[in-house]
Amino acid sequence: MILGLDVSTSITGATVMDNQGKVVYNEAWDLRKYKEFFQKAVVTKNKICELQKTFNIDQVYIEQSLQSFRSGFSSAKTLSTLSRFNGVVSWLCYDAMQIVPEYIAATSARKQCGIKVPEGVKAKQVVIQH
């Protein structure tokens, strides 16, 4: 089974696929109600441990953190927080499953799945529809 995570301190997306590519679990973990960074980490840890107990996960993929600024997007503080949280979640996966996560850019993941995002359309909506 493959676990894919789209890590964020507001909403983290989690999907588990079987080895034939069928989605067997898909959920968005809403972390917005937890104001403190470490509360968010504890909630995420509990979710990861539940997945580890429920599914025989043998691969973990995590969306790569943003590496640079883009005009009109996240500030340095936000990028730093997201990167820290991504690292914490990576460790939680390793600690719970003894699997070293692999990192993949969102654009690469969409390309590997054959998802094409038309110009001017939000990628997230296209992915959800797919």
Solvent accessible surface area in square Angstrom, and as a share of the most:
residue,aa,sasa,rsa
1,M,51,0.23
2,I,41,0.21
3,L,0,0.00
4,G,25,0.24
5,L,7,0.03
6,D,62,0.32
7,V,17,0.10
8,S,25,0.16
9,T,27,0.15
10,S,47,0.31
11,I,67,0.34
12,T,0,0.00
13,G,25,0.24
14,A,1,0.01
15,T,35,0.20
16,V,0,0.00
17,M,65,0.29
18,D,27,0.14
19,N,104,0.53
20,Q,158,0.70
21,G,40,0.38
22,K,136,0.57
23,V,79,0.46
24,V,58,0.33
25,Y,47,0.18
26,N,106,0.55
27,E,72,0.32
28,A,67,0.52
29,W,5,0.02
30,D,61,0.31
31,L,0,0.00
32,R,133,0.49
33,K,142,0.60
34,Y,62,0.23
35,K,169,0.72
36,E,83,0.37
37,F,27,0.11
38,F,130,0.54
39,Q,91,0.40
40,K,23,0.10
41,A,9,0.07
42,V,82,0.47
43,V,32,0.18
44,T,0,0.00
45,K,91,0.39
46,N,80,0.41
47,K,59,0.25
48,I,1,0.00
49,C,41,0.25
50,E,99,0.45
51,L,6,0.03
52,Q,75,0.33
53,K,166,0.70
54,T,95,0.55
55,F,37,0.15
56,N,127,0.65
57,I,16,0.08
58,D,77,0.40
59,Q,68,0.30
60,V,2,0.01
61,Y,63,0.24
62,I,0,0.00
63,E,54,0.24
64,Q,83,0.37
65,S,27,0.18
66,L,92,0.46
67,Q,142,0.63
68,S,72,0.47
69,F,132,0.55
70,R,132,0.48
71,S,115,0.74
72,G,85,0.82
73,F,130,0.54
74,S,34,0.22
75,S,62,0.40
76,A,61,0.47
77,K,163,0.69
78,T,58,0.34
79,L,23,0.12
80,S,62,0.40
81,T,36,0.21
82,L,44,0.22
83,S,55,0.36
84,R,130,0.47
85,F,0,0.00
86,N,13,0.07
87,G,41,0.40
88,V,45,0.26
89,V,0,0.00
90,S,11,0.07
91,W,145,0.51
92,L,21,0.10
93,C,0,0.00
94,Y,75,0.28
95,D,72,0.37
96,A,29,0.23
97,M,22,0.10
98,Q,120,0.53
99,I,28,0.14
100,V,111,0.64
101,P,12,0.08
102,E,95,0.43
103,Y,105,0.40
104,I,37,0.19
105,A,35,0.27
106,A,34,0.26
107,T,90,0.52
108,S,46,0.30
109,A,34,0.27
110,R,49,0.18
111,K,166,0.70
112,Q,142,0.63
113,C,82,0.49
114,G,55,0.53
115,I,20,0.10
116,K,175,0.74
117,V,51,0.29
118,P,78,0.49
119,E,180,0.81
120,G,85,0.82
121,V,70,0.40
122,K,155,0.66
123,A,29,0.22
124,K,132,0.56
125,Q,106,0.47
126,V,29,0.17
127,V,62,0.36
128,I,124,0.63
129,Q,163,0.72
130,H,138,0.61
